[in-house]
Amino acid sequence: MAMANANPSSARTGTKRRLKIWLIFVTLFMGWALYTFVTQLQHQGKAEQKLAAAKLKINEATQQSEDLKLEVKRLNDPEYIGLKATQELGMVKKGERPIEVLQQP
């Protein structure tokens, strides 16, 4: 017992050393945690960009599908078919004459 009280500075030295080791350990752990956090934020940003791009593609495909459904519905209408034939192919019904507009130079 007498030896433990004989040198109090050596006890402080050991405590300081343990405290330094503990602080180094905590600092390294917090550095690793911060690095992991930043890396995960970057991955999350990339994933959000991919998700936004995928949602945009889905919206475009849905819009295109709706447009095609409307076109199919219109193509079942004889009046619409006649209008398309007149506009795109220049066809006219019997007894009608097409009107041609000539542009002067």
C-alpha positions as semicolon CSV with decimal commas, in nm:
position;residue;x (nm);y (nm);z (nm)
1;M;0,000;0,000;0,000
2;A;0,279;0,233;0,073
3;M;0,408;0,196;-0,281
4;A;0,083;0,308;-0,442
5;N;0,094;0,638;-0,255
6;A;0,466;0,682;-0,304
7;N;0,454;0,811;-0,665
8;P;0,129;0,999;-0,750
9;S;0,270;1,144;-1,074
10;S;0,299;0,796;-1,229
11;A;-0,070;0,740;-1,163
12;R;-0,150;1,066;-1,342
13;T;0,072;0,969;-1,631
14;G;-0,118;0,643;-1,676
15;T;-0,452;0,826;-1,662
16;K;-0,334;1,081;-1,919
17;R;-0,212;0,802;-2,148
18;R;-0,546;0,618;-2,125
19;L;-0,731;0,944;-2,190
20;K;-0,516;1,012;-2,501
21;I;-0,576;0,660;-2,632
22;W;-0,949;0,698;-2,566
23;L;-0,960;1,036;-2,747
24;I;-0,770;0,894;-3,043
25;F;-1,012;0,604;-3,060
26;V;-1,317;0,833;-3,041
27;T;-1,167;1,069;-3,302
28;L;-1,099;0,782;-3,542
29;F;-1,448;0,641;-3,490
30;M;-1,612;0,979;-3,550
31;G;-1,399;1,029;-3,863
32;W;-1,513;0,693;-3,995
33;A;-1,876;0,775;-3,909
34;L;-1,853;1,112;-4,086
35;Y;-1,697;0,952;-4,395
36;T;-1,972;0,688;-4,402
37;F;-2,240;0,954;-4,364
38;V;-2,104;1,165;-4,651
39;T;-2,067;0,859;-4,874
40;Q;-2,426;0,754;-4,805
41;L;-2,550;1,105;-4,885
42;Q;-2,375;1,087;-5,222
43;H;-2,526;0,746;-5,297
44;Q;-2,868;0,874;-5,193
45;G;-2,835;1,171;-5,431
46;K;-2,745;0,942;-5,719
47;A;-3,035;0,710;-5,636
48;E;-3,277;1,004;-5,626
49;Q;-3,157;1,118;-5,969
50;K;-3,209;0,769;-6,108
51;L;-3,555;0,756;-5,952
52;A;-3,649;1,093;-6,103
53;A;-3,527;0,978;-6,446
54;A;-3,726;0,655;-6,417
55;K;-4,041;0,843;-6,314
56;L;-3,996;1,078;-6,609
57;K;-3,967;0,781;-6,846
58;I;-4,278;0,624;-6,694
59;N;-4,472;0,949;-6,737
60;E;-4,359;0,981;-7,099
61;A;-4,454;0,619;-7,172
62;T;-4,793;0,668;-7,006
63;Q;-4,857;0,982;-7,211
64;Q;-4,753;0,806;-7,530
65;S;-4,981;0,513;-7,445
66;E;-5,274;0,748;-7,386
67;D;-5,205;0,924;-7,717
68;L;-5,197;0,591;-7,901
69;K;-5,522;0,478;-7,737
70;L;-5,686;0,802;-7,851
71;E;-5,553;0,751;-8,204
72;V;-5,690;0,395;-8,212
73;K;-6,028;0,522;-8,090
74;R;-6,028;0,789;-8,361
75;L;-5,931;0,540;-8,631
76;N;-6,253;0,350;-8,562
77;D;-6,447;0,661;-8,669
78;P;-6,517;0,670;-9,047
79;E;-6,531;1,051;-9,050
80;Y;-6,181;1,075;-8,900
81;I;-6,049;0,822;-9,152
82;G;-6,193;1,034;-9,435
83;L;-6,035;1,348;-9,291
84;K;-5,695;1,178;-9,266
85;A;-5,724;1,046;-9,622
86;T;-5,799;1,397;-9,748
87;Q;-5,524;1,569;-9,550
88;E;-5,240;1,321;-9,581
89;L;-5,307;1,144;-9,908
90;G;-5,497;1,411;-10,103
91;M;-5,795;1,180;-10,163
92;V;-6,141;1,325;-10,225
93;K;-6,490;1,179;-10,234
94;K;-6,677;1,120;-10,559
95;G;-6,809;1,441;-10,701
96;E;-6,569;1,665;-10,507
97;R;-6,283;1,855;-10,659
98;P;-5,967;1,929;-10,464
99;I;-5,870;2,291;-10,427
100;E;-5,505;2,362;-10,491
101;V;-5,350;2,685;-10,377
102;L;-5,058;2,799;-10,587
103;Q;-4,804;3,035;-10,441
104;Q;-4,671;3,306;-10,665
105;P;-4,296;3,362;-10,660
